[in-house]
Amino acid sequence: MVYRPYIPEDFANLYAIEEACFAPPSRFGRRYMRQLVQSQEAATWIAEDDGRMAGFAIVVWTQRKSEVTAYIQTIEVAPETRGKGVGGALLGRIEESARLAGAALIWLHVEAGNAGAIRLYEAQGYCCEGRRENYYPLGRAALIYVKRLEGAK
């Protein structure tokens, strides 16, 4: 598996994974996804297996008061590639990008029923700090996970 930063030529394959992972109304729109990957306050990492995109992850960061905070927009792994450690490897890369951007804290929402993702985040040191009802379409709840990043700039 090769991990590398996103380039504009990746967009069609990236969005194909979005379509494979999420059905409407849970899917990000093309315009919003394009805004995310083009943002100067974001990093997008790509996982490739033999030249084929296997997954991606997007993190964005914002300056709040005197602290930079990062938010994981999404980590998506193609269905045929799941269970091979790709999600964890992408998580490590977006955490490092957030650290380099000066983030001291990284957080995310995860669907309360997504046991696989919850296991991944907890194994990587994320702590559940809340729940938000009706966050996702169709009334699904989200858990809020947070992690302090060591060694942030």
N, CA and C atoms as an extended XYZ file, in Angstrom:
459
Properties=species:S:1:pos:R:3:atomname:S:1:resname:S:1:resid:I:1 pbc="F F F"
N         0.856       -1.178        0.000 N   MET     1
C         0.000        0.000        0.000 CA  MET     1
C         0.899        1.237        0.000 C   MET     1
N         0.545        2.195       -0.816 N   VAL     2
C         1.265        3.467       -0.891 CA  VAL     2
C         0.334        4.557       -0.370 C   VAL     2
N         0.877        5.457        0.453 N   TYR     3
C         0.114        6.583        0.987 CA  TYR     3
C         0.763        7.854        0.484 C   TYR     3
N        -0.063        8.764       -0.008 N   ARG     4
C         0.461       10.009       -0.577 CA  ARG     4
C        -0.579       11.109       -0.463 C   ARG     4
N        -0.122       12.366       -0.565 N   PRO     5
C        -1.084       13.477       -0.565 CA  PRO     5
C        -1.941       13.463       -1.834 C   PRO     5
N        -3.126       14.007       -1.705 N   TYR     6
C        -4.072       14.155       -2.800 CA  TYR     6
C        -3.518       15.086       -3.875 C   TYR     6
N        -3.824       14.778       -5.140 N   ILE     7
C        -3.592       15.688       -6.263 CA  ILE     7
C        -4.923       15.832       -7.007 C   ILE     7
N        -5.142       16.953       -7.721 N   PRO     8
C        -6.440       17.183       -8.370 CA  PRO     8
C        -6.903       16.051       -9.296 C   PRO     8
N        -5.980       15.354       -9.908 N   GLU     9
C        -6.348       14.261      -10.810 CA  GLU     9
C        -6.996       13.081      -10.071 C   GLU     9
N        -6.919       13.083       -8.747 N   ASP    10
C        -7.507       12.017       -7.934 CA  ASP    10
C        -9.007       12.159       -7.737 C   ASP    10
N        -9.578       13.305       -8.071 N   PHE    11
C       -10.935       13.585       -7.622 CA  PHE    11
C       -11.966       12.542       -8.081 C   PHE    11
N       -11.932       12.136       -9.336 N   ALA    12
C       -12.941       11.186       -9.830 CA  ALA    12
C       -12.881        9.874       -9.042 C   ALA    12
N       -11.702        9.359       -8.797 N   ASN    13
C       -11.564        8.106       -8.041 CA  ASN    13
C       -11.937        8.300       -6.578 C   ASN    13
N       -11.576        9.436       -6.018 N   LEU    14
C       -11.934        9.746       -4.634 CA  LEU    14
C       -13.456        9.769       -4.492 C   LEU    14
N       -14.116       10.445       -5.415 N   TYR    15
C       -15.564       10.542       -5.304 CA  TYR    15
C       -16.248        9.199       -5.583 C   TYR    15
N       -15.632        8.359       -6.388 N   ALA    16
C       -16.182        7.015       -6.607 CA  ALA    16
C       -16.170        6.220       -5.300 C   ALA    16
N       -15.160        6.409       -4.472 N   ILE    17
C       -15.128        5.744       -3.166 CA  ILE    17
C       -16.216        6.333       -2.268 C   ILE    17
N       -16.389        7.644       -2.307 N   GLU    18
C       -17.483        8.274       -1.548 CA  GLU    18
C       -18.815        7.633       -1.925 C   GLU    18
N       -19.032        7.435       -3.215 N   GLU    19
C       -20.294        6.840       -3.678 CA  GLU    19
C       -20.420        5.381       -3.251 C   GLU    19
N       -19.308        4.665       -3.180 N   ALA    20
C       -19.345        3.262       -2.751 CA  ALA    20
C       -19.580        3.144       -1.246 C   ALA    20
N       -19.124        4.139       -0.493 N   CYS    21
C       -19.217        4.079        0.968 CA  CYS    21
C       -20.514        4.651        1.525 C   CYS    21
N       -21.098        5.618        0.834 N   PHE    22
C       -22.276        6.315        1.374 CA  PHE    22
C       -23.349        6.486        0.312 C   PHE    22
N       -24.570        6.223        0.704 N   ALA    23
C       -25.725        6.455       -0.163 CA  ALA    23
C       -26.378        7.771        0.258 C   ALA    23
N       -27.080        8.441       -0.657 N   PRO    24
C       -27.833        9.623       -0.246 CA  PRO    24
C       -28.836        9.234        0.830 C   PRO    24
N       -29.111       10.022        1.792 N   PRO    25
C       -28.687       11.410        1.959 CA  PRO    25
C       -27.398       11.569        2.772 C   PRO    25
N       -26.693       10.482        3.041 N   SER    26
C       -25.479       10.550        3.864 CA  SER    26
C       -24.238       10.942        3.077 C   SER    26
N       -24.297       10.895        1.772 N   ARG    27
C       -23.145       11.164        0.921 CA  ARG    27
C       -22.859       12.663        0.825 C   ARG    27
N       -21.567       13.028        0.864 N   PHE    28
C       -21.164       14.407        0.583 CA  PHE    28
C       -21.444       14.700       -0.887 C   PHE    28
N       -21.879       15.914       -1.184 N   GLY    29
C       -22.053       16.331       -2.571 CA  GLY    29
C       -20.708       16.574       -3.227 C   GLY    29
N       -20.684       16.487       -4.546 N   ARG    30
C       -19.419       16.709       -5.289 CA  ARG    30
C       -18.836       18.088       -5.001 C   ARG    30
N       -19.680       19.109       -5.021 N   ARG    31
C       -19.190       20.474       -4.807 CA  ARG    31
C       -18.541       20.611       -3.425 C   ARG    31
N       -19.210       20.102       -2.391 N   TYR    32
C       -18.661       20.186       -1.036 CA  TYR    32
C       -17.356       19.396       -0.923 C   TYR    32
N       -17.330       18.201       -1.498 N   MET    33
C       -16.112       17.382       -1.452 CA  MET    33
C       -14.961       18.092       -2.165 C   MET    33
N       -15.262       18.708       -3.290 N   ARG    34
C       -14.213       19.433       -4.024 CA  ARG    34
C       -13.694       20.614       -3.182 C   ARG    34
N       -14.586       21.326       -2.495 N   GLN    35
C       -14.163       22.421       -1.614 CA  GLN    35
C       -13.234       21.904       -0.518 C   GLN    35
N       -13.565       20.756        0.053 N   LEU    36
C       -12.724       20.187        1.110 CA  LEU    36
C       -11.322       19.883        0.597 C   LEU    36
N       -11.216       19.166       -0.508 N   VAL    37
C        -9.898       18.734       -0.980 CA  VAL    37
C        -9.065       19.893       -1.521 C   VAL    37
N        -9.703       21.007       -1.877 N   GLN    38
C        -8.975       22.169       -2.388 CA  GLN    38
C        -8.628       23.187       -1.308 C   GLN    38
N        -9.142       23.011       -0.113 N   SER    39
C        -8.947       23.988        0.953 CA  SER    39
C        -7.484       24.084        1.391 C   SER    39
N        -7.034       25.309        1.646 N   GLN    40
C        -5.690       25.540        2.175 CA  GLN    40
C        -5.598       25.149        3.647 C   GLN    40
N        -6.749       25.012        4.304 N   GLU    41
C        -6.791       24.633        5.721 CA  GLU    41
C        -7.202       23.178        5.864 C   GLU    41
N        -6.733       22.332        4.956 N   ALA    42
C        -7.083       20.912        4.981 CA  ALA    42
C        -5.941       20.094        4.400 C   ALA    42
N        -5.968       18.815        4.729 N   ALA    43
C        -5.060       17.852        4.115 CA  ALA    43
C        -5.881       16.631        3.726 C   ALA    43
N        -5.603       16.122        2.543 N   THR    44
C        -6.255       14.910        2.059 CA  THR    44
C        -5.170       13.908        1.713 C   THR    44
N        -5.287       12.715        2.283 N   TRP    45
C        -4.340       11.634        2.030 CA  TRP    45
C        -5.032       10.533        1.245 C   TRP    45
N        -4.285        9.937        0.331 N   ILE    46
C        -4.770        8.879       -0.542 CA  ILE    46
C        -4.024        7.587       -0.214 C   ILE    46
N        -4.749        6.474       -0.190 N   ALA    47
C        -4.151        5.136       -0.098 CA  ALA    47
C        -4.299        4.487       -1.466 C   ALA    47
N        -3.203        3.957       -1.986 N   GLU    48
C        -3.230        3.288       -3.283 CA  GLU    48
C        -2.673        1.879       -3.158 C   GLU    48
N        -3.300        0.958       -3.862 N   ASP    49
C        -2.836       -0.420       -3.913 CA  ASP    49
C        -2.651       -0.781       -5.375 C   ASP    49
N        -1.406       -0.996       -5.785 N   ASP    50
C        -1.089       -1.291       -7.192 CA  ASP    50
C        -1.664       -0.246       -8.139 C   ASP    50
N        -1.537        1.034       -7.778 N   GLY    51
C        -1.987        2.129       -8.623 CA  GLY    51
C        -3.479        2.404       -8.566 C   GLY    51
N        -4.211        1.650       -7.780 N   ARG    52
C        -5.668        1.836       -7.669 CA  ARG    52
C        -5.986        2.446       -6.307 C   ARG    52
N        -6.824        3.502       -6.292 N   MET    53
C        -7.177        4.143       -5.041 CA  MET    53
C        -7.948        3.178       -4.152 C   MET    53
N        -7.464        3.032       -2.918 N   ALA    54
C        -8.075        2.104       -1.975 CA  ALA    54
C        -8.792        2.823       -0.839 C   ALA    54
N        -8.519        4.120       -0.683 N   GLY    55
C        -9.145        4.883        0.384 CA  GLY    55
C        -8.585        6.289        0.438 C   GLY    55
N        -9.192        7.097        1.300 N   PHE    56
C        -8.720        8.471        1.487 CA  PHE    56
C        -9.208        8.984        2.830 C   PHE    56
N        -8.584       10.062        3.267 N   ALA    57
C        -8.985       10.712        4.516 CA  ALA    57
C        -8.784       12.215        4.354 C   ALA    57
N        -9.674       12.987        5.004 N   ILE    58
C        -9.616       14.447        4.933 CA  ILE    58
C        -9.697       15.020        6.345 C   ILE    58
N        -8.770       15.903        6.662 N   VAL    59
C        -8.779       16.628        7.927 CA  VAL    59
C        -8.738       18.124        7.612 C   VAL    59
N        -9.480       18.914        8.371 N   VAL    60
C        -9.455       20.376        8.232 CA  VAL    60
C        -9.075       20.963        9.583 C   VAL    60
N        -8.521       22.160        9.568 N   TRP    61
C        -8.157       22.800       10.828 CA  TRP    61
C        -8.582       24.248       10.837 C   TRP    61
N        -8.833       24.737       12.053 N   THR    62
C        -9.243       26.125       12.244 CA  THR    62
C        -8.529       26.689       13.454 C   THR    62
N        -8.328       27.996       13.420 N   GLN    63
C        -7.735       28.726       14.541 CA  GLN    63
C        -8.870       29.187       15.434 C   GLN    63
N        -8.857       28.772       16.685 N   ARG    64
C        -9.855       29.208       17.670 CA  ARG    64
C        -9.112       29.787       18.846 C   ARG    64
N        -9.332       31.070       19.066 N   LYS    65
C        -8.607       31.797       20.112 CA  LYS    65
C        -7.126       31.606       19.868 C   LYS    65
N        -6.401       31.012       20.794 N   SER    66
C        -4.959       30.855       20.602 CA  SER    66
C        -4.591       29.425       20.212 C   SER    66
N        -5.582       28.595       19.874 N   GLU    67
C        -5.317       27.188       19.599 CA  GLU    67
C        -5.850       26.787       18.225 C   GLU    67
N        -5.071       25.977       17.535 N   VAL    68
C        -5.523       25.393       16.279 CA  VAL    68
C        -6.187       24.052       16.616 C   VAL    68
N        -7.380       23.846       16.074 N   THR    69
C        -8.127       22.619       16.295 CA  THR    69
C        -8.365       21.949       14.949 C   THR    69
N        -8.198       20.626       14.899 N   ALA    70
C        -8.407       19.872       13.662 CA  ALA    70
C        -9.678       19.045       13.780 C   ALA    70
N       -10.346       18.870       12.653 N   TYR    71
C       -11.576       18.081       12.590 CA  TYR    71
C       -11.447       17.070       11.457 C   TYR    71
N       -11.684       15.808       11.765 N   ILE    72
C       -11.641       14.764       10.746 CA  ILE    72
C       -12.975       14.779       10.006 C   ILE    72
N       -12.924       15.192        8.758 N   GLN    73
C       -14.136       15.224        7.935 CA  GLN    73
C       -14.584       13.816        7.566 C   GLN    73
N       -13.618       12.991        7.151 N   THR    74
C       -13.971       11.637        6.735 CA  THR    74
C       -12.729       10.777        6.585 C   THR    74
N       -12.895        9.506        6.837 N   ILE    75
C       -11.927        8.466        6.477 CA  ILE    75
C       -12.748        7.403        5.764 C   ILE    75
N       -12.387        7.114        4.525 N   GLU    76
C       -13.159        6.174        3.722 CA  GLU    76
C       -12.237        5.155        3.078 C   GLU    76
N       -12.620        3.904        3.202 N   VAL    77
C       -11.845        2.813        2.619 CA  VAL    77
C       -12.774        2.032        1.694 C   VAL    77
N       -12.292        1.773        0.486 N   ALA    78
C       -13.090        1.013       -0.478 CA  ALA    78
C       -13.510       -0.315        0.141 C   ALA    78
N       -14.748       -0.726       -0.068 N   PRO    79
C       -15.248       -1.955        0.570 CA  PRO    79
C       -14.336       -3.171        0.384 C   PRO    79
N       -13.761       -3.332       -0.784 N   GLU    80
C       -12.918       -4.508       -1.044 CA  GLU    80
C       -11.552       -4.436       -0.353 C   GLU    80
N       -11.232       -3.298        0.246 N   THR    81
C        -9.924       -3.114        0.889 CA  THR    81
C       -10.031       -3.077        2.407 C   THR    81
N       -11.213       -3.120        2.950 N   ARG    82
C       -11.393       -3.010        4.400 CA  ARG    82
C       -10.772       -4.197        5.127 C   ARG    82
N       -10.370       -3.930        6.378 N   GLY    83
C        -9.792       -4.974        7.213 CA  GLY    83
C        -8.312       -5.193        7.007 C   GLY    83
N        -7.656       -4.301        6.284 N   LYS    84
C        -6.225       -4.443        5.985 CA  LYS    84
C        -5.382       -3.342        6.627 C   LYS    84
N        -5.971       -2.556        7.541 N   GLY    85
C        -5.210       -1.521        8.227 CA  GLY    85
C        -5.132       -0.192        7.504 C   GLY    85
N        -5.849       -0.055        6.408 N   VAL    86
C        -5.786        1.184        5.623 CA  VAL    86
C        -6.358        2.362        6.416 C   VAL    86
N        -7.494        2.175        7.086 N   GLY    87
C        -8.098        3.256        7.864 CA  GLY    87
C        -7.166        3.768        8.944 C   GLY    87
N        -6.511        2.869        9.658 N   GLY    88
C        -5.566        3.278       10.705 CA  GLY    88
C        -4.362        4.016       10.150 C   GLY    88
N        -3.861        3.552        9.017 N   ALA    89
C        -2.720        4.224        8.388 CA  ALA    89
C        -3.104        5.622        7.916 C   ALA    89
N        -4.293        5.762        7.335 N   LEU    90
C        -4.760        7.087        6.913 CA  LEU    90
C        -4.964        7.991        8.120 C   LEU    90
N        -5.505        7.445        9.200 N   LEU    91
C        -5.700        8.233       10.419 CA  LEU    91
C        -4.369        8.786       10.917 C   LEU    91
N        -3.343        7.978       10.932 N   GLY    92
C        -2.024        8.453       11.354 CA  GLY    92
C        -1.497        9.574       10.488 C   GLY    92
N        -1.732        9.490        9.209 N   ARG    93
C        -1.244       10.534        8.297 CA  ARG    93
C        -2.005       11.854        8.473 C   ARG    93
N        -3.318       11.783        8.655 N   ILE    94
C        -4.035       13.048        8.834 CA  ILE    94
C        -3.742       13.648       10.208 C   ILE    94
N        -3.474       12.805       11.210 N   GLU    95
C        -3.055       13.341       12.509 CA  GLU    95
C        -1.736       14.088       12.366 C   GLU    95
N        -0.795       13.529       11.621 N   GLU    96
C         0.496       14.193       11.419 CA  GLU    96
C         0.317       15.500       10.654 C   GLU    96
N        -0.546       15.524        9.656 N   SER    97
C        -0.821       16.771        8.929 CA  SER    97
C        -1.406       17.812        9.873 C   SER    97
N        -2.310       17.398       10.744 N   ALA    98
C        -2.906       18.321       11.712 CA  ALA    98
C        -1.840       18.851       12.672 C   ALA    98
N        -0.949       17.973       13.138 N   ARG    99
C         0.161       18.401       14.015 CA  ARG    99
C         1.017       19.451       13.324 C   ARG    99
N         1.374       19.174       12.065 N   LEU   100
C         2.223       20.110       11.315 CA  LEU   100
C         1.534       21.447       11.088 C   LEU   100
N         0.207       21.450       11.053 N   ALA   101
C        -0.555       22.697       10.920 CA  ALA   101
C        -0.672       23.424       12.258 C   ALA   101
N        -0.158       22.801       13.323 N   GLY   102
C        -0.177       23.432       14.639 CA  GLY   102
C        -1.331       23.011       15.527 C   GLY   102
N        -2.116       22.026       15.099 N   ALA   103
C        -3.267       21.600       15.900 CA  ALA   103
C        -2.819       20.879       17.164 C   ALA   103
N        -3.412       21.259       18.259 N   ALA   104
C        -3.164       20.593       19.537 CA  ALA   104
C        -4.267       19.604       19.864 C   ALA   104
N        -5.383       19.723       19.166 N   LEU   105
C        -6.552       18.884       19.430 CA  LEU   105
C        -7.163       18.467       18.095 C   LEU   105
N        -7.605       17.205       18.034 N   ILE   106
C        -8.279       16.713       16.836 CA  ILE   106
C        -9.570       16.037       17.295 C   ILE   106
N       -10.627       16.223       16.537 N   TRP   107
C       -11.914       15.666       16.943 CA  TRP   107
C       -12.709       15.223       15.730 C   TRP   107
N       -13.815       14.515       15.993 N   LEU   108
C       -14.633       13.977       14.909 CA  LEU   108
C       -15.994       13.578       15.430 C   LEU   108
N       -16.894       13.391       14.489 N   HIS   109
C       -18.190       12.759       14.748 CA  HIS   109
C       -18.134       11.377       14.108 C   HIS   109
N       -18.719       10.393       14.768 N   VAL   110
C       -18.830        9.058       14.195 CA  VAL   110
C       -20.231        8.543       14.504 C   VAL   110
N       -20.826        7.874       13.530 N   GLU   111
C       -22.160        7.343       13.761 CA  GLU   111
C       -22.115        6.384       14.953 C   GLU   111
N       -23.063        6.535       15.865 N   ALA   112
C       -23.071        5.760       17.108 CA  ALA   112
C       -23.078        4.255       16.860 C   ALA   112
N       -23.600        3.806       15.744 N   GLY   113
C       -23.647        2.383       15.436 CA  GLY   113
C       -22.471        1.859       14.637 C   GLY   113
N       -21.479        2.688       14.359 N   ASN   114
C       -20.339        2.278       13.532 CA  ASN   114
C       -19.245        1.685       14.428 C   ASN   114
N       -19.452        0.437       14.840 N   ALA   115
C       -18.562       -0.204       15.812 CA  ALA   115
C       -17.124       -0.305       15.312 C   ALA   115
N       -16.919       -0.576       14.031 N   GLY   116
C       -15.568       -0.697       13.491 CA  GLY   116
C       -14.785        0.601       13.607 C   GLY   116
N       -15.412        1.694       13.231 N   ALA   117
C       -14.748        2.995       13.322 CA  ALA   117
C       -14.493        3.372       14.780 C   ALA   117
N       -15.447        3.101       15.642 N   ILE   118
C       -15.289        3.422       17.064 CA  ILE   118
C       -14.104        2.646       17.649 C   ILE   118
N       -13.973        1.373       17.309 N   ARG   119
C       -12.827        0.581       17.776 CA  ARG   119
C       -11.512        1.197       17.300 C   ARG   119
N       -11.469        1.610       16.037 N   LEU   120
C       -10.263        2.225       15.487 CA  LEU   120
C        -9.902        3.482       16.270 C   LEU   120
N       -10.851        4.382       16.463 N   TYR   121
C       -10.555        5.633       17.162 CA  TYR   121
C       -10.131        5.388       18.600 C   TYR   121
N       -10.807        4.503       19.296 N   GLU   122
C       -10.439        4.229       20.683 CA  GLU   122
C        -9.061        3.586       20.774 C   GLU   122
N        -8.726        2.706       19.827 N   ALA   123
C        -7.402        2.075       19.817 CA  ALA   123
C        -6.295        3.093       19.578 C   ALA   123
N        -6.637        4.198       18.923 N   GLN   124
C        -5.648        5.244       18.625 CA  GLN   124
C        -5.671        6.382       19.639 C   GLN   124
N        -6.347        6.185       20.756 N   GLY   125
C        -6.302        7.164       21.848 CA  GLY   125
C        -7.389        8.212       21.850 C   GLY   125
N        -8.404        8.067       21.043 N   TYR   126
C        -9.514        9.011       21.041 CA  TYR   126
C       -10.465        8.665       22.193 C   TYR   126
N       -11.032        9.688       22.807 N   CYS   127
C       -11.964        9.509       23.920 CA  CYS   127
C       -13.320       10.092       23.536 C   CYS   127
N       -14.368        9.365       23.870 N   CYS   128
C       -15.726        9.840       23.604 CA  CYS   128
C       -16.068       10.915       24.623 C   CYS   128
N       -16.436       12.089       24.118 N   GLU   129
C       -16.743       13.204       25.003 CA  GLU   129
C       -18.160       13.728       24.834 C   GLU   129
N       -18.983       12.980       24.108 N   GLY   130
C       -20.358       13.429       23.979 CA  GLY   130
C       -21.110       12.676       22.911 C   GLY   130
N       -22.369       12.989       22.842 N   ARG   131
C       -23.276       12.374       21.879 CA  ARG   131
C       -24.190       13.470       21.354 C   ARG   131
N       -24.459       13.428       20.078 N   ARG   132
C       -25.373       14.393       19.467 CA  ARG   132
C       -26.462       13.631       18.739 C   ARG   132
N       -27.662       13.742       19.241 N   GLU   133
C       -28.800       13.058       18.631 CA  GLU   133
C       -29.146       13.705       17.292 C   GLU   133
N       -29.672       12.907       16.385 N   ASN   134
C       -30.141       13.399       15.077 CA  ASN   134
C       -29.078       14.157       14.295 C   ASN   134
N       -27.820       13.810       14.456 N   TYR   135
C       -26.739       14.496       13.741 CA  TYR   135
C       -26.712       14.073       12.272 C   TYR   135
N       -26.860       12.774       12.054 N   TYR   136
C       -26.821       12.242       10.695 CA  TYR   136
C       -28.228       12.142       10.130 C   TYR   136
N       -28.336       12.050        8.792 N   PRO   137
C       -29.662       11.890        8.190 CA  PRO   137
C       -30.401       10.688        8.771 C   PRO   137
N       -31.687       10.738        8.661 N   LEU   138
C       -32.583        9.681        9.116 CA  LEU   138
C       -32.560        9.525       10.636 C   LEU   138
N       -32.197       10.606       11.347 N   GLY   139
C       -32.261       10.626       12.797 CA  GLY   139
C       -31.177        9.863       13.526 C   GLY   139
N       -30.091        9.526       12.856 N   ARG   140
C       -29.026        8.754       13.494 CA  ARG   140
C       -28.154        9.650       14.370 C   ARG   140
N       -27.759        9.096       15.509 N   ALA   141
C       -26.939        9.837       16.478 CA  ALA   141
C       -25.461        9.749       16.126 C   ALA   141
N       -24.715       10.749       16.586 N   ALA   142
C       -23.259       10.773       16.438 CA  ALA   142
C       -22.619       10.792       17.815 C   ALA   142
N       -21.492       10.113       17.919 N   LEU   143
C       -20.637       10.231       19.093 CA  LEU   143
C       -19.532       11.210       18.733 C   LEU   143
N       -19.078       11.973       19.709 N   ILE   144
C       -18.025       12.957       19.500 CA  ILE   144
C       -16.766       12.437       20.180 C   ILE   144
N       -15.727       12.238       19.380 N   TYR   145
C       -14.443       11.738       19.880 CA  TYR   145
C       -13.381       12.820       19.753 C   TYR   145
N       -12.487       12.857       20.743 N   VAL   146
C       -11.463       13.893       20.829 CA  VAL   146
C       -10.126       13.253       21.202 C   VAL   146
N        -9.040       13.834       20.676 N   LYS   147
C        -7.689       13.394       21.032 CA  LYS   147
C        -6.774       14.607       21.094 C   LYS   147
N        -5.949       14.669       22.117 N   ARG   148
C        -4.883       15.678       22.201 CA  ARG   148
C        -3.717       15.193       21.372 C   ARG   148
N        -3.174       16.066       20.546 N   LEU   149
C        -2.030       15.715       19.706 CA  LEU   149
C        -0.749       16.130       20.417 C   LEU   149
N         0.118       15.185       20.600 N   GLU   150
C         1.410       15.469       21.237 CA  GLU   150
C         2.361       16.079       20.202 C   GLU   150
N         3.165       17.009       20.678 N   GLY   151
C         4.196       17.580       19.815 CA  GLY   151
C         3.701       18.518       18.752 C   GLY   151
N         2.522       19.107       18.925 N   ALA   152
C         2.021       20.072       17.939 CA  ALA   152
C         2.931       21.284       17.932 C   ALA   152
N         3.089       21.892       16.760 N   LYS   153
C         3.934       23.077       16.622 CA  LYS   153
C         3.445       24.217       17.486 C   LYS   153
